[in-house]
Amino acid sequence: MLTQGFTVCLSSLELLNPGEQGIVTRFSNTDATTIEQLKEWGIKPGMKIALEMRSHTFTIADGHRRWELDQAMARAICVRLTHTK
């Protein structure tokens, strides 16, 4: 049984700081159009992402692609943090 050295930190992408990385775990209950747009762009549970920049939009990347999300999209993405600054 694993009893040491294990933590799980779940957060909305909206709350991450630039440089933090995580794995998309799910989409929160939000507007179906927003979730459909994220899926069409290829953003889906299980993928690793990093928040690169945060201003009036949220810039995320997966190592190959980069997306600019609005606040509603960032709020809809739940991530498990894998690396923090």
PDB file of N, CA, C and O in Angstrom:
ATOM      1  N   MET A   1       0.844  -1.178   0.000  1.00  0.00           N
ATOM      2  CA  MET A   1       0.000   0.000   0.000  1.00  0.00           C
ATOM      3  C   MET A   1       0.888   1.238   0.000  1.00  0.00           C
ATOM      4  O   MET A   1       1.852   1.335   0.759  1.00  0.00           O
ATOM      5  N   LEU A   2       0.543   2.167  -0.856  1.00  0.00           N
ATOM      6  CA  LEU A   2       1.278   3.418  -0.961  1.00  0.00           C
ATOM      7  C   LEU A   2       0.817   4.360   0.146  1.00  0.00           C
ATOM      8  O   LEU A   2      -0.354   4.735   0.198  1.00  0.00           O
ATOM      9  N   THR A   3       1.732   4.741   1.025  1.00  0.00           N
ATOM     10  CA  THR A   3       1.342   5.604   2.146  1.00  0.00           C
ATOM     11  C   THR A   3       2.178   6.866   2.246  1.00  0.00           C
ATOM     12  O   THR A   3       1.848   7.752   3.034  1.00  0.00           O
ATOM     13  N   GLN A   4       3.245   6.978   1.478  1.00  0.00           N
ATOM     14  CA  GLN A   4       4.098   8.152   1.561  1.00  0.00           C
ATOM     15  C   GLN A   4       4.392   8.705   0.173  1.00  0.00           C
ATOM     16  O   GLN A   4       4.426   7.974  -0.816  1.00  0.00           O
ATOM     17  N   GLY A   5       4.604  10.018   0.130  1.00  0.00           N
ATOM     18  CA  GLY A   5       5.031  10.645  -1.098  1.00  0.00           C
ATOM     19  C   GLY A   5       4.004  10.723  -2.202  1.00  0.00           C
ATOM     20  O   GLY A   5       4.373  10.812  -3.372  1.00  0.00           O
ATOM     21  N   PHE A   6       2.742  10.692  -1.875  1.00  0.00           N
ATOM     22  CA  PHE A   6       1.700  10.732  -2.894  1.00  0.00           C
ATOM     23  C   PHE A   6       0.709  11.828  -2.553  1.00  0.00           C
ATOM     24  O   PHE A   6       0.120  11.832  -1.471  1.00  0.00           O
ATOM     25  N   THR A   7       0.526  12.758  -3.480  1.00  0.00           N
ATOM     26  CA  THR A   7      -0.484  13.792  -3.298  1.00  0.00           C
ATOM     27  C   THR A   7      -1.241  13.963  -4.597  1.00  0.00           C
ATOM     28  O   THR A   7      -0.712  13.700  -5.677  1.00  0.00           O
ATOM     29  N   VAL A   8      -2.458  14.397  -4.488  1.00  0.00           N
ATOM     30  CA  VAL A   8      -3.275  14.691  -5.652  1.00  0.00           C
ATOM     31  C   VAL A   8      -3.789  16.105  -5.487  1.00  0.00           C
ATOM     32  O   VAL A   8      -4.434  16.434  -4.492  1.00  0.00           O
ATOM     33  N   CYS A   9      -3.500  16.928  -6.461  1.00  0.00           N
ATOM     34  CA  CYS A   9      -3.970  18.297  -6.430  1.00  0.00           C
ATOM     35  C   CYS A   9      -4.764  18.550  -7.701  1.00  0.00           C
ATOM     36  O   CYS A   9      -4.199  18.584  -8.794  1.00  0.00           O
ATOM     37  N   LEU A  10      -6.064  18.725  -7.559  1.00  0.00           N
ATOM     38  CA  LEU A  10      -6.931  19.007  -8.689  1.00  0.00           C
ATOM     39  C   LEU A  10      -7.284  20.480  -8.688  1.00  0.00           C
ATOM     40  O   LEU A  10      -7.499  21.077  -7.633  1.00  0.00           O
ATOM     41  N   SER A  11      -7.341  21.062  -9.868  1.00  0.00           N
ATOM     42  CA  SER A  11      -7.620  22.481  -9.975  1.00  0.00           C
ATOM     43  C   SER A  11      -8.261  22.780 -11.318  1.00  0.00           C
ATOM     44  O   SER A  11      -8.110  22.032 -12.284  1.00  0.00           O
ATOM     45  N   SER A  12      -8.971  23.876 -11.353  1.00  0.00           N
ATOM     46  CA  SER A  12      -9.436  24.411 -12.622  1.00  0.00           C
ATOM     47  C   SER A  12      -8.226  25.038 -13.303  1.00  0.00           C
ATOM     48  O   SER A  12      -7.386  25.637 -12.631  1.00  0.00           O
ATOM     49  N   LEU A  13      -8.121  24.916 -14.601  1.00  0.00           N
ATOM     50  CA  LEU A  13      -7.032  25.550 -15.336  1.00  0.00           C
ATOM     51  C   LEU A  13      -7.014  27.054 -15.065  1.00  0.00           C
ATOM     52  O   LEU A  13      -5.953  27.679 -15.060  1.00  0.00           O
ATOM     53  N   GLU A  14      -8.168  27.613 -14.845  1.00  0.00           N
ATOM     54  CA  GLU A  14      -8.304  29.050 -14.580  1.00  0.00           C
ATOM     55  C   GLU A  14      -7.471  29.498 -13.374  1.00  0.00           C
ATOM     56  O   GLU A  14      -7.063  30.657 -13.310  1.00  0.00           O
ATOM     57  N   LEU A  15      -7.215  28.601 -12.422  1.00  0.00           N
ATOM     58  CA  LEU A  15      -6.512  28.954 -11.191  1.00  0.00           C
ATOM     59  C   LEU A  15      -5.011  28.703 -11.246  1.00  0.00           C
ATOM     60  O   LEU A  15      -4.295  29.057 -10.309  1.00  0.00           O
ATOM     61  N   LEU A  16      -4.520  28.098 -12.326  1.00  0.00           N
ATOM     62  CA  LEU A  16      -3.094  27.818 -12.441  1.00  0.00           C
ATOM     63  C   LEU A  16      -2.302  29.087 -12.708  1.00  0.00           C
ATOM     64  O   LEU A  16      -2.830  30.078 -13.213  1.00  0.00           O
ATOM     65  N   ASN A  17      -1.042  29.034 -12.363  1.00  0.00           N
ATOM     66  CA  ASN A  17      -0.102  30.107 -12.658  1.00  0.00           C
ATOM     67  C   ASN A  17       0.760  29.693 -13.842  1.00  0.00           C
ATOM     68  O   ASN A  17       0.956  28.500 -14.073  1.00  0.00           O
ATOM     69  N   PRO A  18       1.280  30.666 -14.600  1.00  0.00           N
ATOM     70  CA  PRO A  18       2.159  30.321 -15.711  1.00  0.00           C
ATOM     71  C   PRO A  18       3.312  29.428 -15.239  1.00  0.00           C
ATOM     72  O   PRO A  18       3.909  29.662 -14.188  1.00  0.00           O
ATOM     73  N   GLY A  19       3.604  28.415 -16.030  1.00  0.00           N
ATOM     74  CA  GLY A  19       4.654  27.462 -15.697  1.00  0.00           C
ATOM     75  C   GLY A  19       4.134  26.194 -15.045  1.00  0.00           C
ATOM     76  O   GLY A  19       4.843  25.189 -15.008  1.00  0.00           O
ATOM     77  N   GLU A  20       2.914  26.217 -14.531  1.00  0.00           N
ATOM     78  CA  GLU A  20       2.365  25.007 -13.907  1.00  0.00           C
ATOM     79  C   GLU A  20       1.873  24.063 -15.000  1.00  0.00           C
ATOM     80  O   GLU A  20       1.379  24.487 -16.045  1.00  0.00           O
ATOM     81  N   GLN A  21       2.023  22.771 -14.724  1.00  0.00           N
ATOM     82  CA  GLN A  21       1.661  21.728 -15.675  1.00  0.00           C
ATOM     83  C   GLN A  21       0.701  20.748 -15.031  1.00  0.00           C
ATOM     84  O   GLN A  21       0.670  20.596 -13.810  1.00  0.00           O
ATOM     85  N   GLY A  22      -0.078  20.090 -15.863  1.00  0.00           N
ATOM     86  CA  GLY A  22      -1.005  19.103 -15.337  1.00  0.00           C
ATOM     87  C   GLY A  22      -1.567  18.215 -16.429  1.00  0.00           C
ATOM     88  O   GLY A  22      -1.270  18.373 -17.613  1.00  0.00           O
ATOM     89  N   ILE A  23      -2.374  17.292 -15.996  1.00  0.00           N
ATOM     90  CA  ILE A  23      -3.069  16.382 -16.895  1.00  0.00           C
ATOM     91  C   ILE A  23      -4.552  16.704 -16.827  1.00  0.00           C
ATOM     92  O   ILE A  23      -5.127  16.784 -15.742  1.00  0.00           O
ATOM     93  N   VAL A  24      -5.165  16.889 -17.983  1.00  0.00           N
ATOM     94  CA  VAL A  24      -6.598  17.162 -18.031  1.00  0.00           C
ATOM     95  C   VAL A  24      -7.324  15.931 -17.493  1.00  0.00           C
ATOM     96  O   VAL A  24      -7.154  14.827 -18.011  1.00  0.00           O
ATOM     97  N   THR A  25      -8.128  16.127 -16.457  1.00  0.00           N
ATOM     98  CA  THR A  25      -8.857  14.997 -15.869  1.00  0.00           C
ATOM     99  C   THR A  25     -10.300  14.926 -16.341  1.00  0.00           C
ATOM    100  O   THR A  25     -10.852  13.840 -16.514  1.00  0.00           O
ATOM    101  N   ARG A  26     -10.909  16.088 -16.548  1.00  0.00           N
ATOM    102  CA  ARG A  26     -12.316  16.113 -16.963  1.00  0.00           C
ATOM    103  C   ARG A  26     -12.691  17.533 -17.339  1.00  0.00           C
ATOM    104  O   ARG A  26     -11.907  18.468 -17.170  1.00  0.00           O
ATOM    105  N   PHE A  27     -13.895  17.677 -17.847  1.00  0.00           N
ATOM    106  CA  PHE A  27     -14.475  19.000 -18.083  1.00  0.00           C
ATOM    107  C   PHE A  27     -15.555  19.205 -17.040  1.00  0.00           C
ATOM    108  O   PHE A  27     -16.334  18.298 -16.746  1.00  0.00           O
ATOM    109  N   SER A  28     -15.593  20.397 -16.489  1.00  0.00           N
ATOM    110  CA  SER A  28     -16.628  20.678 -15.489  1.00  0.00           C
ATOM    111  C   SER A  28     -17.966  20.872 -16.185  1.00  0.00           C
ATOM    112  O   SER A  28     -18.036  21.059 -17.400  1.00  0.00           O
ATOM    113  N   ASN A  29     -19.015  20.823 -15.395  1.00  0.00           N
ATOM    114  CA  ASN A  29     -20.348  21.041 -15.941  1.00  0.00           C
ATOM    115  C   ASN A  29     -20.471  22.506 -16.349  1.00  0.00           C
ATOM    116  O   ASN A  29     -20.573  23.398 -15.507  1.00  0.00           O
ATOM    117  N   THR A  30     -20.459  22.725 -17.628  1.00  0.00           N
ATOM    118  CA  THR A  30     -20.537  24.076 -18.163  1.00  0.00           C
ATOM    119  C   THR A  30     -21.279  24.035 -19.486  1.00  0.00           C
ATOM    120  O   THR A  30     -21.870  23.017 -19.845  1.00  0.00           O
ATOM    121  N   ASP A  31     -21.246  25.110 -20.184  1.00  0.00           N
ATOM    122  CA  ASP A  31     -21.917  25.233 -21.469  1.00  0.00           C
ATOM    123  C   ASP A  31     -21.454  24.136 -22.440  1.00  0.00           C
ATOM    124  O   ASP A  31     -20.255  23.958 -22.653  1.00  0.00           O
ATOM    125  N   ALA A  32     -22.389  23.422 -23.011  1.00  0.00           N
ATOM    126  CA  ALA A  32     -22.063  22.322 -23.931  1.00  0.00           C
ATOM    127  C   ALA A  32     -21.284  22.812 -25.145  1.00  0.00           C
ATOM    128  O   ALA A  32     -20.445  22.081 -25.671  1.00  0.00           O
ATOM    129  N   THR A  33     -21.542  24.025 -25.593  1.00  0.00           N
ATOM    130  CA  THR A  33     -20.825  24.588 -26.736  1.00  0.00           C
ATOM    131  C   THR A  33     -19.343  24.757 -26.410  1.00  0.00           C
ATOM    132  O   THR A  33     -18.486  24.482 -27.250  1.00  0.00           O
ATOM    133  N   THR A  34     -19.041  25.208 -25.197  1.00  0.00           N
ATOM    134  CA  THR A  34     -17.653  25.385 -24.766  1.00  0.00           C
ATOM    135  C   THR A  34     -16.931  24.046 -24.758  1.00  0.00           C
ATOM    136  O   THR A  34     -15.820  23.938 -25.278  1.00  0.00           O
ATOM    137  N   ILE A  35     -17.542  23.039 -24.181  1.00  0.00           N
ATOM    138  CA  ILE A  35     -16.929  21.712 -24.125  1.00  0.00           C
ATOM    139  C   ILE A  35     -16.746  21.139 -25.525  1.00  0.00           C
ATOM    140  O   ILE A  35     -15.715  20.530 -25.810  1.00  0.00           O
ATOM    141  N   GLU A  36     -17.711  21.320 -26.384  1.00  0.00           N
ATOM    142  CA  GLU A  36     -17.607  20.827 -27.756  1.00  0.00           C
ATOM    143  C   GLU A  36     -16.448  21.508 -28.485  1.00  0.00           C
ATOM    144  O   GLU A  36     -15.717  20.858 -29.231  1.00  0.00           O
ATOM    145  N   GLN A  37     -16.279  22.810 -28.272  1.00  0.00           N
ATOM    146  CA  GLN A  37     -15.169  23.537 -28.908  1.00  0.00           C
ATOM    147  C   GLN A  37     -13.821  22.996 -28.432  1.00  0.00           C
ATOM    148  O   GLN A  37     -12.908  22.811 -29.235  1.00  0.00           O
ATOM    149  N   LEU A  38     -13.696  22.744 -27.127  1.00  0.00           N
ATOM    150  CA  LEU A  38     -12.454  22.188 -26.592  1.00  0.00           C
ATOM    151  C   LEU A  38     -12.150  20.838 -27.221  1.00  0.00           C
ATOM    152  O   LEU A  38     -11.007  20.567 -27.590  1.00  0.00           O
ATOM    153  N   LYS A  39     -13.156  19.997 -27.345  1.00  0.00           N
ATOM    154  CA  LYS A  39     -12.969  18.675 -27.950  1.00  0.00           C
ATOM    155  C   LYS A  39     -12.584  18.787 -29.418  1.00  0.00           C
ATOM    156  O   LYS A  39     -11.731  18.037 -29.893  1.00  0.00           O
ATOM    157  N   GLU A  40     -13.206  19.719 -30.145  1.00  0.00           N
ATOM    158  CA  GLU A  40     -12.874  19.916 -31.557  1.00  0.00           C
ATOM    159  C   GLU A  40     -11.422  20.357 -31.726  1.00  0.00           C
ATOM    160  O   GLU A  40     -10.775  19.991 -32.707  1.00  0.00           O
ATOM    161  N   TRP A  41     -10.912  21.131 -30.787  1.00  0.00           N
ATOM    162  CA  TRP A  41      -9.525  21.585 -30.825  1.00  0.00           C
ATOM    163  C   TRP A  41      -8.550  20.475 -30.430  1.00  0.00           C
ATOM    164  O   TRP A  41      -7.340  20.630 -30.595  1.00  0.00           O
ATOM    165  N   GLY A  42      -9.063  19.357 -29.910  1.00  0.00           N
ATOM    166  CA  GLY A  42      -8.199  18.246 -29.523  1.00  0.00           C
ATOM    167  C   GLY A  42      -7.816  18.245 -28.059  1.00  0.00           C
ATOM    168  O   GLY A  42      -6.967  17.458 -27.640  1.00  0.00           O
ATOM    169  N   ILE A  43      -8.427  19.113 -27.278  1.00  0.00           N
ATOM    170  CA  ILE A  43      -8.164  19.142 -25.836  1.00  0.00           C
ATOM    171  C   ILE A  43      -9.088  18.120 -25.200  1.00  0.00           C
ATOM    172  O   ILE A  43     -10.309  18.213 -25.325  1.00  0.00           O
ATOM    173  N   LYS A  44      -8.496  17.133 -24.510  1.00  0.00           N
ATOM    174  CA  LYS A  44      -9.321  16.051 -23.976  1.00  0.00           C
ATOM    175  C   LYS A  44      -8.687  15.482 -22.704  1.00  0.00           C
ATOM    176  O   LYS A  44      -7.496  15.671 -22.459  1.00  0.00           O
ATOM    177  N   PRO A  45      -9.487  14.789 -21.902  1.00  0.00           N
ATOM    178  CA  PRO A  45      -8.951  14.154 -20.688  1.00  0.00           C
ATOM    179  C   PRO A  45      -7.792  13.218 -21.020  1.00  0.00           C
ATOM    180  O   PRO A  45      -7.803  12.509 -22.026  1.00  0.00           O
ATOM    181  N   GLY A  46      -6.789  13.241 -20.135  1.00  0.00           N
ATOM    182  CA  GLY A  46      -5.620  12.393 -20.291  1.00  0.00           C
ATOM    183  C   GLY A  46      -4.427  13.098 -20.903  1.00  0.00           C
ATOM    184  O   GLY A  46      -3.304  12.603 -20.811  1.00  0.00           O
ATOM    185  N   MET A  47      -4.651  14.253 -21.531  1.00  0.00           N
ATOM    186  CA  MET A  47      -3.524  14.934 -22.165  1.00  0.00           C
ATOM    187  C   MET A  47      -2.785  15.824 -21.180  1.00  0.00           C
ATOM    188  O   MET A  47      -3.382  16.402 -20.271  1.00  0.00           O
ATOM    189  N   LYS A  48      -1.474  15.923 -21.375  1.00  0.00           N
ATOM    190  CA  LYS A  48      -0.629  16.771 -20.535  1.00  0.00           C
ATOM    191  C   LYS A  48      -0.601  18.167 -21.138  1.00  0.00           C
ATOM    192  O   LYS A  48      -0.403  18.331 -22.342  1.00  0.00           O
ATOM    193  N   ILE A  49      -0.801  19.169 -20.290  1.00  0.00           N
ATOM    194  CA  ILE A  49      -0.760  20.553 -20.756  1.00  0.00           C
ATOM    195  C   ILE A  49       0.038  21.402 -19.777  1.00  0.00           C
ATOM    196  O   ILE A  49       0.233  21.030 -18.620  1.00  0.00           O
ATOM    197  N   ALA A  50       0.486  22.529 -20.258  1.00  0.00           N
ATOM    198  CA  ALA A  50       1.187  23.504 -19.422  1.00  0.00           C
ATOM    199  C   ALA A  50       0.582  24.870 -19.701  1.00  0.00           C
ATOM    200  O   ALA A  50       0.290  25.208 -20.849  1.00  0.00           O
ATOM    201  N   LEU A  51       0.396  25.647 -18.651  1.00  0.00           N
ATOM    202  CA  LEU A  51      -0.072  27.011 -18.813  1.00  0.00           C
ATOM    203  C   LEU A  51       1.145  27.875 -19.081  1.00  0.00           C
ATOM    204  O   LEU A  51       2.019  28.011 -18.225  1.00  0.00           O
ATOM    205  N   GLU A  52       1.203  28.459 -20.267  1.00  0.00           N
ATOM    206  CA  GLU A  52       2.352  29.274 -20.648  1.00  0.00           C
ATOM    207  C   GLU A  52       2.182  30.737 -20.266  1.00  0.00           C
ATOM    208  O   GLU A  52       3.112  31.370 -19.766  1.00  0.00           O
ATOM    209  N   MET A  53       0.988  31.269 -20.507  1.00  0.00           N
ATOM    210  CA  MET A  53       0.763  32.675 -20.251  1.00  0.00           C
ATOM    211  C   MET A  53      -0.674  32.897 -19.817  1.00  0.00           C
ATOM    212  O   MET A  53      -1.594  32.194 -20.234  1.00  0.00           O
ATOM    213  N   ARG A  54      -0.830  33.892 -18.971  1.00  0.00           N
ATOM    214  CA  ARG A  54      -2.156  34.210 -18.457  1.00  0.00           C
ATOM    215  C   ARG A  54      -2.308  35.724 -18.483  1.00  0.00           C
ATOM    216  O   ARG A  54      -1.587  36.435 -17.781  1.00  0.00           O
ATOM    217  N   SER A  55      -3.235  36.215 -19.283  1.00  0.00           N
ATOM    218  CA  SER A  55      -3.561  37.643 -19.311  1.00  0.00           C
ATOM    219  C   SER A  55      -5.063  37.733 -19.520  1.00  0.00           C
ATOM    220  O   SER A  55      -5.821  37.225 -18.695  1.00  0.00           O
ATOM    221  N   HIS A  56      -5.513  38.359 -20.590  1.00  0.00           N
ATOM    222  CA  HIS A  56      -6.952  38.340 -20.863  1.00  0.00           C
ATOM    223  C   HIS A  56      -7.365  37.011 -21.495  1.00  0.00           C
ATOM    224  O   HIS A  56      -8.553  36.697 -21.573  1.00  0.00           O
ATOM    225  N   THR A  57      -6.373  36.230 -21.949  1.00  0.00           N
ATOM    226  CA  THR A  57      -6.602  34.868 -22.414  1.00  0.00           C
ATOM    227  C   THR A  57      -5.608  33.946 -21.700  1.00  0.00           C
ATOM    228  O   THR A  57      -4.661  34.406 -21.064  1.00  0.00           O
ATOM    229  N   PHE A  58      -5.842  32.657 -21.819  1.00  0.00           N
ATOM    230  CA  PHE A  58      -4.975  31.647 -21.206  1.00  0.00           C
ATOM    231  C   PHE A  58      -4.299  30.893 -22.345  1.00  0.00           C
ATOM    232  O   PHE A  58      -4.979  30.276 -23.165  1.00  0.00           O
ATOM    233  N   THR A  59      -2.991  30.936 -22.406  1.00  0.00           N
ATOM    234  CA  THR A  59      -2.248  30.225 -23.445  1.00  0.00           C
ATOM    235  C   THR A  59      -1.730  28.928 -22.860  1.00  0.00           C
ATOM    236  O   THR A  59      -0.962  28.930 -21.898  1.00  0.00           O
ATOM    237  N   ILE A  60      -2.160  27.806 -23.455  1.00  0.00           N
ATOM    238  CA  ILE A  60      -1.720  26.494 -23.006  1.00  0.00           C
ATOM    239  C   ILE A  60      -1.026  25.776 -24.157  1.00  0.00           C
ATOM    240  O   ILE A  60      -1.242  26.097 -25.325  1.00  0.00           O
ATOM    241  N   ALA A  61      -0.194  24.806 -23.813  1.00  0.00           N
ATOM    242  CA  ALA A  61       0.497  24.018 -24.827  1.00  0.00           C
ATOM    243  C   ALA A  61       0.629  22.582 -24.346  1.00  0.00           C
ATOM    244  O   ALA A  61       0.644  22.307 -23.146  1.00  0.00           O
ATOM    245  N   ASP A  62       0.724  21.668 -25.317  1.00  0.00           N
ATOM    246  CA  ASP A  62       0.926  20.253 -24.982  1.00  0.00           C
ATOM    247  C   ASP A  62       2.270  19.736 -25.471  1.00  0.00           C
ATOM    248  O   ASP A  62       2.509  18.529 -25.468  1.00  0.00           O
ATOM    249  N   GLY A  63       3.145  20.634 -25.889  1.00  0.00           N
ATOM    250  CA  GLY A  63       4.439  20.230 -26.417  1.00  0.00           C
ATOM    251  C   GLY A  63       4.488  20.260 -27.932  1.00  0.00           C
ATOM    252  O   GLY A  63       5.564  20.394 -28.514  1.00  0.00           O
ATOM    253  N   HIS A  64       3.336  20.138 -28.578  1.00  0.00           N
ATOM    254  CA  HIS A  64       3.266  20.149 -30.039  1.00  0.00           C
ATOM    255  C   HIS A  64       2.376  21.279 -30.552  1.00  0.00           C
ATOM    256  O   HIS A  64       2.626  21.850 -31.613  1.00  0.00           O
ATOM    257  N   ARG A  65       1.349  21.585 -29.792  1.00  0.00           N
ATOM    258  CA  ARG A  65       0.373  22.589 -30.218  1.00  0.00           C
ATOM    259  C   ARG A  65       0.199  23.619 -29.117  1.00  0.00           C
ATOM    260  O   ARG A  65       0.570  23.397 -27.964  1.00  0.00           O
ATOM    261  N   ARG A  66      -0.373  24.748 -29.500  1.00  0.00           N
ATOM    262  CA  ARG A  66      -0.634  25.830 -28.548  1.00  0.00           C
ATOM    263  C   ARG A  66      -2.046  26.351 -28.815  1.00  0.00           C
ATOM    264  O   ARG A  66      -2.479  26.469 -29.962  1.00  0.00           O
ATOM    265  N   TRP A  67      -2.746  26.657 -27.734  1.00  0.00           N
ATOM    266  CA  TRP A  67      -4.102  27.196 -27.824  1.00  0.00           C
ATOM    267  C   TRP A  67      -4.236  28.447 -26.962  1.00  0.00           C
ATOM    268  O   TRP A  67      -3.576  28.577 -25.931  1.00  0.00           O
ATOM    269  N   GLU A  68      -5.088  29.355 -27.392  1.00  0.00           N
ATOM    270  CA  GLU A  68      -5.477  30.499 -26.569  1.00  0.00           C
ATOM    271  C   GLU A  68      -6.937  30.304 -26.186  1.00  0.00           C
ATOM    272  O   GLU A  68      -7.817  30.204 -27.040  1.00  0.00           O
ATOM    273  N   LEU A  69      -7.168  30.254 -24.889  1.00  0.00           N
ATOM    274  CA  LEU A  69      -8.501  29.990 -24.367  1.00  0.00           C
ATOM    275  C   LEU A  69      -9.052  31.229 -23.685  1.00  0.00           C
ATOM    276  O   LEU A  69      -8.303  32.022 -23.115  1.00  0.00           O
ATOM    277  N   ASP A  70     -10.364  31.387 -23.749  1.00  0.00           N
ATOM    278  CA  ASP A  70     -10.981  32.455 -22.965  1.00  0.00           C
ATOM    279  C   ASP A  70     -11.233  31.936 -21.550  1.00  0.00           C
ATOM    280  O   ASP A  70     -10.969  30.770 -21.255  1.00  0.00           O
ATOM    281  N   GLN A  71     -11.738  32.796 -20.687  1.00  0.00           N
ATOM    282  CA  GLN A  71     -11.910  32.420 -19.287  1.00  0.00           C
ATOM    283  C   GLN A  71     -12.904  31.276 -19.110  1.00  0.00           C
ATOM    284  O   GLN A  71     -12.693  30.405 -18.267  1.00  0.00           O
ATOM    285  N   ALA A  72     -13.971  31.264 -19.884  1.00  0.00           N
ATOM    286  CA  ALA A  72     -14.959  30.180 -19.768  1.00  0.00           C
ATOM    287  C   ALA A  72     -14.340  28.831 -20.116  1.00  0.00           C
ATOM    288  O   ALA A  72     -14.624  27.828 -19.462  1.00  0.00           O
ATOM    289  N   MET A  73     -13.501  28.805 -21.135  1.00  0.00           N
ATOM    290  CA  MET A  73     -12.833  27.555 -21.517  1.00  0.00           C
ATOM    291  C   MET A  73     -11.857  27.119 -20.435  1.00  0.00           C
ATOM    292  O   MET A  73     -11.810  25.942 -20.076  1.00  0.00           O
ATOM    293  N   ALA A  74     -11.074  28.065 -19.911  1.00  0.00           N
ATOM    294  CA  ALA A  74     -10.117  27.738 -18.854  1.00  0.00           C
ATOM    295  C   ALA A  74     -10.834  27.229 -17.614  1.00  0.00           C
ATOM    296  O   ALA A  74     -10.348  26.316 -16.946  1.00  0.00           O
ATOM    297  N   ARG A  75     -11.965  27.801 -17.307  1.00  0.00           N
ATOM    298  CA  ARG A  75     -12.742  27.382 -16.136  1.00  0.00           C
ATOM    299  C   ARG A  75     -13.306  25.974 -16.323  1.00  0.00           C
ATOM    300  O   ARG A  75     -13.491  25.245 -15.349  1.00  0.00           O
ATOM    301  N   ALA A  76     -13.576  25.594 -17.558  1.00  0.00           N
ATOM    302  CA  ALA A  76     -14.182  24.289 -17.847  1.00  0.00           C
ATOM    303  C   ALA A  76     -13.205  23.121 -17.739  1.00  0.00           C
ATOM    304  O   ALA A  76     -13.627  21.974 -17.590  1.00  0.00           O
ATOM    305  N   ILE A  77     -11.900  23.403 -17.814  1.00  0.00           N
ATOM    306  CA  ILE A  77     -10.895  22.336 -17.810  1.00  0.00           C
ATOM    307  C   ILE A  77     -10.391  22.082 -16.395  1.00  0.00           C
ATOM    308  O   ILE A  77      -9.867  22.988 -15.746  1.00  0.00           O
ATOM    309  N   CYS A  78     -10.550  20.859 -15.920  1.00  0.00           N
ATOM    310  CA  CYS A  78     -10.022  20.451 -14.607  1.00  0.00           C
ATOM    311  C   CYS A  78      -8.735  19.666 -14.843  1.00  0.00           C
ATOM    312  O   CYS A  78      -8.689  18.772 -15.688  1.00  0.00           O
ATOM    313  N   VAL A  79      -7.693  20.008 -14.089  1.00  0.00           N
ATOM    314  CA  VAL A  79      -6.402  19.349 -14.256  1.00  0.00           C
ATOM    315  C   VAL A  79      -5.896  18.798 -12.937  1.00  0.00           C
ATOM    316  O   VAL A  79      -6.220  19.304 -11.862  1.00  0.00           O
ATOM    317  N   ARG A  80      -5.087  17.738 -13.045  1.00  0.00           N
ATOM    318  CA  ARG A  80      -4.331  17.213 -11.895  1.00  0.00           C
ATOM    319  C   ARG A  80      -2.928  17.750 -12.060  1.00  0.00           C
ATOM    320  O   ARG A  80      -2.245  17.430 -13.033  1.00  0.00           O
ATOM    321  N   LEU A  81      -2.496  18.562 -11.120  1.00  0.00           N
ATOM    322  CA  LEU A  81      -1.181  19.181 -11.212  1.00  0.00           C
ATOM    323  C   LEU A  81      -0.083  18.131 -11.171  1.00  0.00           C
ATOM    324  O   LEU A  81      -0.116  17.215 -10.349  1.00  0.00           O
ATOM    325  N   THR A  82       0.895  18.270 -12.071  1.00  0.00           N
ATOM    326  CA  THR A  82       2.035  17.373 -12.086  1.00  0.00           C
ATOM    327  C   THR A  82       3.335  18.119 -11.811  1.00  0.00           C
ATOM    328  O   THR A  82       4.334  17.513 -11.424  1.00  0.00           O
ATOM    329  N   HIS A  83       3.320  19.416 -12.008  1.00  0.00           N
ATOM    330  CA  HIS A  83       4.524  20.217 -11.759  1.00  0.00           C
ATOM    331  C   HIS A  83       4.112  21.643 -11.464  1.00  0.00           C
ATOM    332  O   HIS A  83       3.327  22.239 -12.201  1.00  0.00           O
ATOM    333  N   THR A  84       4.647  22.187 -10.380  1.00  0.00           N
ATOM    334  CA  THR A  84       4.389  23.580 -10.061  1.00  0.00           C
ATOM    335  C   THR A  84       5.701  24.319  -9.969  1.00  0.00           C
ATOM    336  O   THR A  84       6.745  23.728  -9.694  1.00  0.00           O
ATOM    337  N   LYS A  85       5.641  25.593 -10.196  1.00  0.00           N
ATOM    338  CA  LYS A  85       6.835  26.430 -10.133  1.00  0.00           C
ATOM    339  C   LYS A  85       7.340  26.544  -8.728  1.00  0.00           C
ATOM    340  O   LYS A  85       8.343  27.214  -8.484  1.00  0.00           O
TER     341      LYS A  85
END
